[in-house]
Amino acid sequence: MFSKPIPDPKELLSYDNFLILGGGVSGESAANLLISLGKSCDLLDKSPNLTQNQRFRYTFSEEDFEKAIASNQVLIKSPGISPSHPTLRLARTLGIPILSEIALGRVFYKGCLVGITGTDGKSTTTALTHHIIKSKFPNSKMGGNIGVPFTQFCTEDLDLVVLELSSYQLEDSPNLELSVGVITNIATDHLERHITMENYLSAKWKISNLNEKNHHFILPDSLWEKMRQKIEHYDAKVLLFGSNDRSQIQVDFKNQKIISMDGEYDTKNFPLPGFHNLQNLSVAIGIAEVLGLSKEQITSQYLEFEGLPHRFKKLNKKDHNLYPNLVVINDSKSTNLHSMLSGLSGFSKEDKIYLILGGEPKGENFQPFFDRWKELNCEVWVYGKATKVWQSEFQEKILGCKFVPNPKEALTQIKTQIQLDANTMSQSATILFSPACASFDLYKNFSERGDDFENQIRKLFSTT
């Protein structure tokens, strides 16, 4: 085994044969890095015929994991592989070193490293943070779970890297020695993988480096009481964000401002809507201040941030110009209850909302949504597999809830309702597509789902 959790590059490179477990984007990138360093790589994958590549010495199916282990000295794990995978169990028994793709990248990266995790908001926060800090660190990159594997650029001479880190990437990673670690929020998710919330939180908690006095750990004030004993006696600098007075970074949604360690930030012209996006911004501001950016540098950057596709993104007016007072929000990335409720947090009963939910449910308790619906009394459409799973409960709890086969039919009905409602024609209204479900009943992923929603909007609500 390695002498340290993050081995020295020389120690890692003393091995010659590496087994890549999982041939997805992360596995391919890890193999590319190791092969460029003169190492031999084998691949073990559930669909070896689909992932065979001349770069690999041998390609093994999952049934041949014992033979694959016998031929290699170090195992590199892709994030999609369960920690209970038989290959990992055997490797641990035999004392074969295991590194996640993220940890492999950390072996070679020598610059400042920021890591961001959480149930929701981590992609937006990662992209927003990188957008802001580029004004001081133009020679920086972002990657990880947001799309570009860390091993793709870890050997570059960079000033700073911002990584989005999922619980899957963190669970088999050692202490990553981050300069700044962030948890955006914690809610029930991925329990089919982690089994318990304790396991899930334990994976997320690895974003922190509490024993290092130069480490900054940023987390929501809602986690303070639960984690207080774990935090307050350590050396790291802990910063809380949220609406609580004890937070060093406070979000004032009513007055549209963020009050931080370095002063107040006016957020009235921040392009992303919703209270949850102000929370994302507050985290990015906290990170930027820790990294030494001035208030002027931060403000000039966040006012220009356009957001990421399918993440509570307002569509351009030209896409729905039939109704000038209509706002359309694509939040297809909302794949769980917590994410959907975060999006609804910025609305009040005075707002006219057409809410579209649905897809493949995750078995969550929707009582918090029913409670929120009573406050908003918005109109609700449910589509896809959720129509069967939710119908009985939603019919009982949501007055006038409509059940449709797909988002297209929901939008068709909404358009008809808008045409019949003279008040809606003259007043502001919002179509909010925030499914709160996985996409796999009708789509390959949330991106395809969001693209289809936007295409249907253009067909039904635009004159062009």
matplotlib code that plots the C-alpha trace (Angstrom):
import matplotlib.pyplot as plt

x = [0.0, 1.0, 2.8, 0.5, -3.2, -2.1, 1.1, 4.1, 4.2, 7.4, 5.8, 2.9, 5.1, 7.1, 4.2, 3.9, 0.5, -2.8, -6.4, -9.0, -12.4, -15.1, -14.6, -16.6, -15.3, -13.4, -11.8, -10.8, -9.2, -7.3, -6.0, -4.9, -2.9, -1.2, -0.4, 1.1, 3.4, 4.6, 2.3, 0.4, -3.4, -6.0, -9.7, -12.4, -15.9, -19.5, -19.6, -16.1, -17.0, -18.4, -15.3, -12.4, -9.6, -6.1, -4.6, -5.5, -3.2, -6.2, -9.9, -11.8, -15.5, -16.7, -16.9, -13.1, -12.3, -10.0, -7.9, -7.8, -6.7, -3.9, -2.4, -2.2, -0.6, -2.9, -6.6, -8.2, -11.9, -14.4, -17.1, -20.0, -18.6, -20.3, -17.9, -19.3, -18.2, -16.5, -13.3, -12.9, -13.6, -10.9, -8.4, -8.8, -8.4, -5.2, -3.8, -3.9, -3.9, -7.2, -7.4, -10.4, -9.9, -10.0, -7.3, -5.2, -5.4, -4.5, -1.2, 0.0, -1.7, 0.4, -1.7, -4.5, -7.6, -11.2, -13.7, -17.5, -20.1, -23.7, -27.0, -28.1, -26.5, -23.0, -22.7, -24.0, -21.8, -18.8, -19.3, -20.2, -17.1, -14.8, -16.4, -15.7, -12.2, -11.0, -10.6, -7.7, -6.7, -7.0, -4.8, -7.4, -9.8, -12.9, -13.8, -14.7, -18.4, -19.3, -18.0, -14.2, -12.3, -9.6, -7.0, -7.5, -5.6, -4.0, -0.5, -0.9, 0.8, -2.3, -2.8, -6.1, -8.6, -12.3, -13.7, -17.4, -17.2, -20.1, -20.6, -19.6, -16.2, -15.6, -16.5, -13.4, -11.1, -8.6, -8.2, -7.8, -5.8, -8.1, -7.5, -11.2, -14.0, -17.7, -21.0, -23.8, -26.6, -27.6, -30.9, -32.0, -30.6, -28.7, -29.7, -29.9, -26.1, -25.3, -28.1, -28.3, -28.1, -25.2, -23.2, -24.2, -23.2, -19.9, -19.0, -19.9, -17.9, -14.7, -14.7, -13.3, -9.8, -10.5, -7.1, -5.4, -5.3, -5.0, -8.1, -11.3, -14.5, -17.8, -21.1, -24.8, -25.8, -28.5, -25.8, -24.2, -26.1, -25.9, -22.2, -21.1, -19.2, -17.4, -16.3, -15.7, -12.6, -10.6, -8.0, -9.7, -11.4, -15.2, -17.5, -21.3, -23.7, -27.4, -30.1, -29.1, -27.4, -24.5, -23.6, -20.5, -22.1, -25.7, -28.4, -31.0, -33.5, -36.1, -33.7, -31.8, -28.4, -25.6, -23.7, -20.3, -17.0, -15.9, -19.2, -22.5, -23.2, -26.3, -27.9, -30.9, -29.3, -27.9, -29.1, -30.2, -33.6, -34.6, -33.4, -31.4, -29.3, -28.6, -27.3, -25.1, -23.9, -23.2, -21.0, -19.1, -18.6, -17.2, -14.8, -13.6, -13.0, -11.0, -8.9, -8.2, -10.5, -11.7, -15.4, -15.1, -13.6, -16.4, -19.3, -18.1, -18.0, -21.2, -23.3, -22.2, -22.8, -25.4, -25.9, -25.8, -28.3, -31.3, -30.6, -33.4, -32.6, -34.9, -35.6, -35.0, -38.2, -37.9, -38.6, -42.0, -42.9, -46.6, -47.0, -44.7, -45.5, -44.8, -41.6, -40.4, -37.9, -36.2, -35.1, -34.7, -31.7, -34.2, -34.1, -35.3, -37.7, -35.1, -34.1, -37.6, -38.5, -35.4, -36.7, -40.1, -38.6, -38.5, -42.2, -45.2, -48.9, -49.3, -47.3, -49.1, -47.3, -47.8, -45.7, -44.7, -43.5, -42.8, -40.5, -39.2, -39.9, -37.2, -39.6, -39.3, -41.9, -43.6, -45.3, -43.0, -44.2, -47.8, -47.2, -45.5, -48.3, -50.8, -48.8, -48.6, -51.8, -50.2, -51.4, -49.7, -49.2, -47.6, -46.3, -44.6, -44.1, -44.9, -48.6, -49.1, -46.9, -48.2, -51.8, -53.7, -51.8, -51.6, -55.3, -56.0, -53.5, -53.3, -56.6, -57.0, -53.8, -53.6, -52.0, -50.5, -48.2, -45.4, -44.2, -45.5, -49.1, -48.7, -47.5, -50.3, -52.8, -51.1, -51.2, -55.0, -55.5, -53.5, -55.6, -58.7, -57.5, -57.7, -55.9, -52.9, -52.6, -52.1, -50.3, -47.0, -47.0, -44.4, -44.1, -41.7, -40.4, -38.9, -39.5, -38.2, -37.7, -35.1, -35.5, -35.0, -38.7, -38.8, -35.3, -31.6, -30.7, -31.8, -30.1, -32.2, -35.3, -34.5, -33.8, -37.1, -38.9, -37.3, -38.1, -41.8, -41.8, -40.5, -43.1, -46.1, -45.3, -43.2, -44.3, -41.0]
y = [0.0, 3.6, 5.2, 8.2, 8.7, 10.9, 9.2, 11.0, 10.9, 8.9, 6.4, 5.9, 5.7, 2.9, 0.6, -0.5, -2.2, -0.5, -1.8, 0.7, -0.3, 1.3, 2.4, 5.6, 9.2, 9.1, 5.7, 6.6, 9.9, 8.1, 5.5, 8.3, 9.9, 6.7, 5.6, 9.0, 8.3, 5.0, 2.8, -0.3, -0.3, -3.0, -2.3, -4.1, -3.1, -4.5, -4.0, -4.8, -5.2, -1.6, -0.1, -2.1, 0.2, -0.4, 1.6, -1.1, -4.2, -6.4, -5.8, -7.9, -8.5, -8.3, -12.1, -12.2, -9.8, -12.3, -12.7, -8.9, -8.3, -10.9, -9.1, -5.6, -3.7, -0.7, -0.2, 3.0, 3.3, 5.2, 7.0, 4.9, 1.7, 0.7, 0.4, -3.1, -4.2, -7.7, -6.4, -3.8, -6.3, -8.6, -5.8, -4.8, -8.3, -8.7, -5.3, -3.8, 0.0, 1.6, 5.2, 7.1, 9.0, 12.2, 11.0, 10.0, 13.5, 14.9, 12.9, 15.1, 18.4, 20.9, 24.1, 25.5, 23.3, 24.2, 21.3, 21.8, 19.1, 19.0, 17.4, 20.3, 23.4, 22.2, 22.5, 26.0, 27.0, 25.4, 27.2, 30.5, 30.3, 29.6, 32.5, 34.9, 33.8, 34.0, 37.7, 37.0, 33.6, 33.6, 30.5, 28.3, 25.5, 23.7, 20.0, 16.9, 16.0, 19.0, 17.3, 17.4, 14.7, 16.0, 13.6, 15.3, 18.5, 17.6, 17.8, 21.3, 24.2, 25.9, 28.5, 27.1, 24.4, 24.3, 20.8, 19.7, 16.5, 14.0, 11.7, 8.9, 10.6, 11.3, 8.0, 6.2, 9.3, 9.9, 13.4, 15.5, 18.3, 21.0, 24.7, 25.3, 22.7, 23.4, 21.6, 23.5, 21.6, 18.1, 16.3, 12.7, 11.4, 8.4, 6.1, 3.3, 3.6, 4.8, 2.9, 5.3, 9.1, 8.6, 7.0, 9.7, 12.5, 10.7, 10.7, 14.4, 15.2, 14.1, 17.5, 18.9, 18.9, 19.9, 19.2, 21.7, 25.3, 26.8, 24.9, 26.9, 24.8, 26.5, 24.9, 25.9, 27.2, 24.5, 21.9, 23.6, 22.1, 18.6, 18.8, 21.2, 18.7, 17.5, 21.0, 23.4, 21.9, 21.6, 23.9, 24.6, 27.9, 27.2, 29.7, 29.4, 30.7, 31.2, 33.4, 32.9, 35.8, 33.5, 33.0, 34.8, 35.0, 36.0, 35.9, 38.6, 37.5, 40.1, 43.0, 41.2, 41.4, 39.3, 40.4, 38.8, 39.2, 42.0, 44.0, 44.0, 42.8, 44.1, 41.1, 42.8, 42.5, 39.0, 37.1, 33.8, 33.8, 32.2, 32.1, 29.0, 30.8, 33.6, 30.9, 29.5, 33.1, 33.5, 30.4, 31.6, 35.0, 33.4, 31.3, 34.3, 36.4, 33.5, 33.5, 37.2, 38.7, 42.3, 43.2, 45.0, 42.0, 39.7, 42.0, 42.7, 39.0, 37.6, 40.2, 38.7, 35.0, 33.4, 30.1, 26.5, 24.8, 23.1, 24.5, 26.9, 28.7, 31.5, 31.0, 33.9, 36.0, 35.2, 31.5, 32.4, 35.8, 35.0, 36.1, 39.0, 38.7, 35.0, 33.7, 30.2, 28.4, 25.1, 23.3, 19.8, 19.2, 19.0, 15.3, 15.2, 16.8, 19.1, 20.6, 21.3, 22.9, 25.0, 26.4, 27.1, 28.9, 32.3, 32.3, 33.5, 33.0, 36.1, 34.5, 32.7, 29.5, 26.6, 23.8, 20.7, 17.6, 14.1, 11.4, 8.4, 9.0, 8.2, 7.1, 10.3, 11.5, 14.4, 15.8, 18.9, 19.7, 19.3, 21.7, 24.2, 23.8, 25.0, 28.2, 28.8, 27.2, 26.9, 24.7, 21.4, 19.0, 15.5, 13.4, 10.1, 7.2, 9.5, 9.7, 6.1, 6.2, 9.6, 9.7, 8.6, 10.8, 13.8, 13.7, 13.8, 16.5, 18.8, 20.3, 20.2, 18.3, 17.2, 13.9, 13.8, 11.4, 13.8, 17.4, 18.3, 17.5, 19.5, 22.5, 22.1, 22.2, 25.2, 27.1, 26.5, 27.6, 30.8, 31.6, 31.2, 33.3, 37.0, 37.9, 35.7, 37.3, 40.7, 39.8, 38.0, 34.2, 31.5, 28.1, 26.2, 22.8, 21.3, 17.5, 16.4, 12.9, 11.0, 11.3, 7.7, 6.8, 9.0, 10.4, 9.3, 12.0, 15.4, 17.3, 15.5, 16.1, 19.8, 20.2, 18.6, 21.0, 24.0, 22.7, 22.3, 25.8, 27.2, 25.3, 26.2, 29.6, 31.4, 33.2, 32.3]
z = [0.0, -0.4, 2.5, 2.4, 1.4, -1.5, -2.6, -4.0, -7.8, -7.6, -5.3, -7.7, -10.7, -9.1, -10.2, -13.8, -14.2, -13.5, -13.6, -14.6, -13.1, -15.2, -18.8, -18.7, -19.1, -15.9, -16.5, -20.0, -18.8, -16.0, -18.5, -20.9, -18.1, -17.0, -20.5, -21.3, -18.3, -19.8, -17.7, -18.8, -18.3, -18.3, -18.3, -16.4, -17.5, -17.5, -21.3, -22.5, -26.2, -26.2, -24.6, -26.1, -27.0, -28.4, -25.6, -23.1, -22.7, -21.8, -21.5, -18.9, -18.3, -14.7, -14.4, -14.9, -12.1, -10.3, -13.4, -13.8, -10.2, -10.6, -13.5, -11.9, -9.0, -8.5, -9.1, -10.4, -9.6, -11.7, -9.6, -11.0, -9.4, -6.2, -3.2, -2.7, -6.1, -5.8, -7.6, -4.8, -2.1, -3.5, -3.9, -0.3, 0.9, -1.2, -0.1, -3.6, -3.5, -4.7, -5.9, -7.2, -10.5, -8.5, -6.1, -9.0, -10.4, -6.9, -7.0, -9.8, -9.3, -7.2, -7.3, -5.2, -5.1, -4.3, -3.9, -4.0, -3.1, -2.0, -2.9, -5.1, -6.5, -6.7, -10.5, -10.6, -7.6, -9.2, -12.5, -10.8, -8.6, -11.5, -13.5, -10.6, -9.7, -13.3, -12.8, -10.4, -11.6, -15.4, -15.4, -13.8, -14.7, -13.4, -13.7, -11.9, -11.8, -13.9, -17.0, -17.4, -15.5, -13.2, -14.7, -18.0, -16.9, -13.5, -14.9, -16.3, -14.6, -13.2, -10.5, -9.3, -10.0, -8.9, -8.7, -8.4, -6.4, -6.1, -3.2, -5.5, -6.2, -2.6, -0.9, -2.1, -2.1, 0.7, 2.2, -1.0, 0.8, -0.5, 0.2, 0.3, 0.8, 0.4, 1.2, -0.5, 1.2, 2.3, 1.5, 1.0, -2.3, -3.8, -0.9, -3.4, -3.4, 0.2, 1.9, 4.9, 5.3, 7.6, 4.9, 2.4, 4.8, 5.6, 1.9, 1.6, 4.8, 3.1, 1.4, 4.6, 6.0, 9.6, 11.0, 8.6, 10.0, 6.5, 5.2, 4.8, 5.2, 4.0, 4.9, 5.4, 8.8, 8.8, 9.4, 12.2, 15.1, 13.7, 13.0, 15.8, 17.9, 14.8, 13.8, 16.6, 18.2, 14.9, 13.4, 10.0, 9.5, 9.3, 7.6, 7.7, 5.0, 5.1, 6.7, 10.3, 12.2, 13.2, 9.6, 8.3, 4.9, 5.1, 2.4, 2.6, 0.0, 0.9, 0.3, -2.5, -0.9, 0.5, 3.6, 3.8, 5.7, 3.3, 3.1, 1.3, -2.2, -4.1, -6.0, -7.6, -11.0, -10.5, -13.6, -11.9, -10.1, -6.9, -3.2, -3.8, -6.5, -4.0, -1.7, -4.5, -5.1, -1.3, -1.4, -4.5, -2.8, 0.3, -1.7, -3.7, -0.6, 1.0, -2.2, -2.0, -4.6, -3.9, -3.7, -7.1, -8.8, -7.4, -8.3, -11.8, -12.5, -11.0, -12.7, -16.0, -15.1, -17.4, -15.5, -16.7, -19.0, -17.4, -14.0, -13.0, -16.2, -17.5, -21.2, -23.6, -24.3, -28.0, -27.2, -25.9, -27.4, -27.8, -24.2, -23.2, -19.5, -19.4, -17.6, -18.5, -16.3, -17.3, -14.2, -15.7, -13.5, -10.6, -10.0, -6.4, -4.0, -2.3, -5.6, -6.6, -3.3, -3.5, -6.8, -5.3, -2.3, -4.2, -5.0, -3.0, -3.1, -5.2, -8.0, -10.8, -11.3, -13.7, -12.2, -14.2, -12.3, -13.2, -14.6, -12.6, -8.9, -6.3, -3.5, -1.5, 1.0, -0.7, 2.4, 2.4, -1.1, -0.1, 2.7, 0.4, -2.2, 0.4, 0.7, -3.0, -4.3, -7.7, -10.6, -11.0, -13.9, -13.4, -16.3, -17.1, -14.7, -11.7, -12.9, -11.7, -8.7, -7.4, -8.7, -5.6, -3.2, -5.4, -6.2, -2.5, -1.6, -4.7, -5.7, -9.5, -10.2, -13.9, -15.1, -18.6, -20.5, -21.2, -20.9, -24.4, -23.3, -20.1, -22.1, -24.6, -21.7, -20.1, -23.4, -23.6, -20.1, -20.7, -23.7, -21.7, -18.8, -19.6, -16.3, -17.1, -20.5, -19.0, -15.8, -15.1, -14.9, -14.7, -16.3, -14.0, -15.3, -12.2, -12.4, -9.0, -10.5, -12.5, -16.3, -17.3, -18.0, -21.1, -21.7, -21.6, -19.1, -17.6, -20.5, -23.2, -21.0, -20.7, -24.4, -25.3, -22.9, -24.5, -28.0, -27.1, -25.6, -28.9, -30.9, -28.7, -27.4, -30.1, -33.3, -35.0]

ax = plt.figure().add_subplot(projection="3d")
ax.plot(x, y, z, "-o")
ax.set_aspect("equal")
plt.show()
